[in-house]
Amino acid sequence: MESQLFTSPLRAQLNTSATKQCTYFALYNDVRVFVKGPFKTELDARVSDRVKDSKNLLAPELASVDMSVVEAIVDVFPDTPLGLRKAMMGKTGYFQVATSLIPADVSIPQIERSTARAWTTPVQVVNWSELSEPRCLSYNKNVDESIYTLDVKGAIEVVKHVLLSCRLGTSADLAFRNFLFANGTCYQVDNDTIDNEKKWTLGKTAVGSMRTRAGPLMLQFIKDHWDTVFQEFTQRIGLPDASTVEELELVHFQLPPKRKNRKAEKKKRRSTADGDGDEDDAEEAEDADGDASKKKKKKKNKKRRVAFDTEDDNAADGEEKKKKKKKIVIIG
């Protein structure tokens, strides 16, 4: 039973997804550990361990968290209203057991948390704001107040973790909360997926987002330290399409091209048609406007079919009226 393996459990956070595992701290063989689960299969539970082994092989200078996998009947937190645990209660599951980054001699602060929907009854979770370690990577759009200025060593470790994730195709979200600082170094956690085809780019992730200042700040930091750090690192880990920093930016950071703005193009064609532009362009613009006008009119004025009966005007006096004929009239 899960409750027999892990004693004094304390939730790390509230689960906000019906398909996600929950996380908590507990005592395992009288040692504080961090537990994540349940997973449906042992293979799923071991993905994070496989990622760790690959990262240790490619970049042994980066810190990693020791982890093992155990099997147990799910029975901890039976009142869980949301998450995979709710569906697997009483069934066999697999659990990741990792070294706790909260020092053993530190009492874990707690706080009651609830939500308006799923977690309507308050439960005890870790009060992370009261802990000095571990602390998660934070976002700051001001470069002078960001990690890239305040902690260059830590920033180098973060970027190396990010580039490794890109190389291995793991942790596509790359959330800020998954980069933890403890014991003077940076750890990356929550590596529970591997996308061998890797259809995502760093520009779409949280820490490398090109829609915020996160991506440009990281990219500039890579450029500033390319010759001294990241050129050698990208070659060593075998990151494809990264022989130069310009190629790295173009392939791994840039967002896919946006869809064409049809309204802007139409306006441009109209302007060309009204001015001294090419006659072909003018004709195309007129055709486009005509087609658009027809479609708009057709959509706005939907035709209605109305059937009614009329008598034959040629019916002779005194004779029986001929059979009524049905005609269709289009209105509109």
C-alpha positions in Angstrom: 0.0 0.0 0.0 1.2 3.5 -0.8 0.3 4.7 2.7 2.6 2.0 4.2 5.6 3.1 2.1 5.2 6.8 2.5 4.3 8.3 5.9 3.4 11.9 6.9 2.6 13.0 3.3 2.3 16.7 2.6 1.1 18.0 -0.8 3.6 20.0 -2.7 0.8 21.8 -4.6 -2.8 21.5 -5.7 -3.3 19.4 -8.9 -5.2 21.4 -11.5 -5.5 18.7 -14.2 -7.6 15.5 -14.4 -4.8 13.6 -16.1 -1.8 14.8 -14.1 0.0 13.0 -11.2 0.1 14.7 -7.8 3.3 15.5 -5.9 4.0 15.4 -2.2 6.8 15.2 0.4 6.8 12.2 2.8 9.1 10.0 4.8 10.4 6.9 3.0 12.4 4.5 5.2 12.6 7.5 7.7 14.2 9.7 5.0 12.4 12.7 3.6 11.7 12.3 -0.1 9.7 13.9 -2.9 7.1 11.6 -4.5 5.3 12.0 -7.8 2.5 9.6 -8.9 0.7 7.6 -9.6 1.7 6.6 -13.1 -0.2 4.0 -15.0 2.8 2.1 -16.2 6.4 1.6 -14.9 7.6 2.8 -18.3 5.8 6.1 -17.9 7.3 6.5 -14.4 10.8 5.9 -15.6 10.9 8.5 -18.4 12.3 11.1 -16.0 15.1 8.7 -15.0 15.9 8.0 -18.7 16.1 11.8 -19.3 18.4 12.2 -16.3 20.7 9.4 -17.5 20.9 11.0 -21.0 21.6 14.4 -19.5 24.3 13.1 -17.2 26.0 11.4 -20.2 25.9 14.5 -22.4 26.5 17.2 -19.7 27.9 15.6 -16.5 28.7 19.0 -15.1 25.0 19.7 -14.6 23.2 18.7 -11.3 20.5 16.1 -11.3 18.2 14.5 -8.7 18.5 10.9 -7.8 15.3 9.0 -8.3 13.9 5.5 -8.1 10.5 3.9 -9.0 8.3 1.9 -6.7 5.0 0.0 -7.2 2.1 0.3 -4.7 -1.7 0.3 -4.4 -2.9 3.9 -4.6 -4.5 4.9 -1.3 -2.9 8.2 -0.1 -5.1 11.3 -0.1 -8.4 9.4 -0.7 -10.4 12.7 -0.8 -8.5 14.0 -3.9 -11.1 15.7 -6.1 -8.9 16.1 -9.2 -6.0 14.3 -10.9 -5.1 10.8 -12.1 -5.0 9.7 -8.5 -8.8 10.0 -8.3 -9.2 7.6 -11.2 -6.6 5.2 -9.9 -7.6 5.0 -6.2 -7.4 1.4 -5.1 -5.5 0.3 -8.2 -1.8 -0.5 -8.7 0.3 2.5 -9.7 4.0 3.5 -10.0 5.6 6.3 -8.1 8.8 8.3 -8.6 10.8 8.7 -5.4 13.3 11.5 -5.6 15.8 13.1 -3.2 14.2 16.0 -1.4 15.8 19.4 -2.2 14.4 20.7 1.0 17.2 20.0 3.6 16.3 17.4 6.2 16.9 19.7 9.1 14.4 22.3 7.7 10.8 22.1 8.9 8.5 22.3 5.9 6.1 25.3 6.3 2.4 24.6 5.5 -0.5 26.7 4.4 -4.2 25.9 3.6 -5.1 26.2 -0.1 -8.4 25.9 -1.9 -10.0 26.7 -5.3 -13.4 27.9 -6.3 -14.3 24.6 -8.1 -12.3 21.4 -7.7 -10.6 22.1 -4.3 -13.5 23.6 -2.5 -12.4 22.1 0.8 -9.1 23.6 2.0 -6.1 21.3 2.3 -2.6 21.6 3.6 0.2 22.2 1.0 3.8 23.4 1.2 4.1 27.2 1.7 6.9 27.8 -0.8 7.1 31.5 0.0 8.4 30.7 3.4 11.3 28.5 2.1 14.7 29.9 1.2 15.5 26.7 -0.7 14.7 25.4 -3.2 13.7 28.5 -5.1 12.4 28.5 -8.6 13.6 30.5 -11.6 11.6 33.7 -11.9 10.7 35.8 -14.9 11.8 39.4 -15.1 11.6 41.4 -18.3 14.2 43.9 -17.1 17.6 42.5 -17.9 19.3 44.3 -15.0 16.9 42.5 -12.6 17.0 39.1 -14.3 19.1 36.1 -13.6 21.2 36.9 -16.7 22.7 39.9 -14.8 22.3 38.9 -11.1 23.6 35.3 -11.3 25.6 34.6 -14.4 26.7 31.1 -13.2 23.1 30.1 -12.5 22.0 31.5 -15.9 24.6 29.4 -17.7 23.3 26.3 -16.0 19.7 27.2 -16.8 20.5 27.7 -20.5 22.4 24.5 -20.6 19.4 22.6 -19.2 17.2 24.3 -21.8 19.5 23.4 -24.7 19.7 19.8 -23.5 15.9 19.6 -23.3 15.8 20.9 -26.9 18.4 18.2 -27.9 16.5 15.4 -26.2 13.0 16.6 -27.0 11.9 16.6 -23.4 9.7 18.9 -21.3 8.2 20.9 -24.1 6.6 23.5 -21.7 9.9 24.4 -19.9 8.0 26.2 -17.2 9.9 28.6 -14.9 8.9 26.5 -11.9 10.7 23.5 -13.2 14.1 25.1 -12.7 15.0 24.9 -9.0 18.0 26.4 -7.3 19.4 24.6 -4.2 22.8 23.7 -2.9 24.3 26.4 -5.0 23.3 24.9 -8.3 20.3 24.6 -10.7 18.2 21.5 -11.1 15.6 20.8 -13.8 12.6 18.7 -12.7 9.4 17.4 -14.3 11.0 15.6 -17.3 8.2 13.2 -17.7 7.8 13.3 -21.5 10.1 12.6 -24.5 9.0 13.8 -27.9 11.3 12.1 -30.4 9.9 14.1 -33.3 10.1 17.3 -31.2 7.6 19.4 -33.0 8.1 22.4 -30.7 10.8 25.1 -30.6 12.3 27.0 -27.8 10.5 30.1 -29.0 7.2 28.5 -27.9 8.3 27.6 -24.4 7.9 29.7 -21.3 11.6 30.3 -20.6 12.4 30.9 -24.2 9.2 32.5 -25.4 9.7 35.0 -28.2 6.3 36.4 -27.4 7.6 37.8 -24.1 11.0 39.2 -23.1 12.1 35.8 -21.8 13.2 34.5 -25.2 15.1 37.7 -26.3 16.9 37.9 -23.0 18.0 34.3 -23.1 19.1 34.6 -26.7 21.1 37.7 -26.0 22.8 35.9 -23.1 23.7 33.0 -25.4 25.2 35.4 -27.9 27.2 37.2 -25.2 28.6 33.9 -24.0 28.7 32.0 -27.3 32.5 31.9 -27.9 33.3 31.1 -24.3 30.6 28.7 -23.3 27.7 27.7 -25.6 29.5 27.1 -28.9 31.4 24.2 -27.4 28.4 23.1 -25.4 26.1 22.8 -28.4 28.7 20.9 -30.3 29.3 18.5 -27.4 25.7 17.6 -26.9 25.1 17.3 -30.6 22.4 19.9 -30.9 21.4 20.0 -34.6 21.2 23.2 -36.6 23.3 25.1 -34.1 26.8 25.4 -35.7 26.5 29.2 -35.4 24.6 31.3 -33.0 22.7 32.8 -36.0 21.6 29.3 -37.0 20.6 28.5 -33.4 18.4 31.6 -33.3 16.8 31.0 -36.7 16.0 27.3 -36.2 15.4 26.9 -32.5 14.1 30.3 -31.3 12.1 31.9 -34.1 8.3 31.4 -34.1 6.7 30.0 -37.3 5.5 32.7 -39.7 2.1 34.2 -38.9 -0.8 33.6 -41.2 -1.2 36.3 -43.8 -3.4 39.2 -42.8 -6.0 39.0 -45.5 -7.7 42.3 -44.6 -4.3 44.1 -44.9 -3.5 42.5 -48.2 -7.0 43.4 -49.5 -6.5 47.0 -48.4 -3.1 47.0 -50.1 -4.6 45.7 -53.4 -7.3 48.4 -53.3 -4.7 51.1 -52.8 -2.7 49.7 -55.7 -5.9 49.6 -57.9 -6.8 53.2 -57.0 -3.3 54.5 -57.6 -0.7 54.3 -60.4 0.1 50.6 -59.7 0.3 47.9 -62.3 -2.9 47.2 -64.3 -2.8 43.5 -63.5 -2.7 44.3 -59.8 -5.7 46.6 -60.2 -7.6 44.0 -62.1 -6.8 41.4 -59.4 -8.0 43.8 -56.7 -11.2 44.5 -58.6 -11.8 40.8 -59.0 -11.1 40.2 -55.4 -13.5 43.0 -54.3 -16.2 41.7 -56.7 -16.0 38.2 -55.4 -16.0 39.3 -51.8 -19.0 41.6 -52.5 -20.9 38.8 -54.1 -20.2 36.4 -51.3 -21.2 39.0 -48.7 -24.5 39.8 -50.6 -25.3 36.1 -51.0 -24.7 35.5 -47.3 -26.7 38.5 -46.2 -29.6 38.0 -48.4 -30.5 34.3 -48.2 -33.0 33.4 -50.7 -36.3 32.0 -49.7 -38.4 29.7 -51.7 -42.1 30.2 -51.5 -44.6 27.9 -53.1 -48.2 29.0 -53.9 -51.0 27.8 -56.1 -52.4 29.6 -59.2 -55.4 28.7 -61.3 -55.3 28.2 -65.0 -56.4 31.5 -66.7 -57.5 29.6 -69.8 -60.2 27.5 -68.0 -63.4 27.7 -70.1 -66.7 29.1 -68.7 -68.9 26.4 -67.2 -66.1 23.9 -67.3 -64.6 22.4 -64.2 -61.5 24.2 -63.2 -58.3 22.5 -64.2 -56.0 21.0 -61.7 -54.0 23.6 -59.8 -50.4 24.0 -60.8 -47.6 24.5 -58.3 -45.1 27.2 -59.1 -41.9 28.2 -57.4 -41.1 31.9 -57.0 -37.7 33.2 -55.8 -37.9 36.3 -53.6 -34.9 38.4 -52.8 
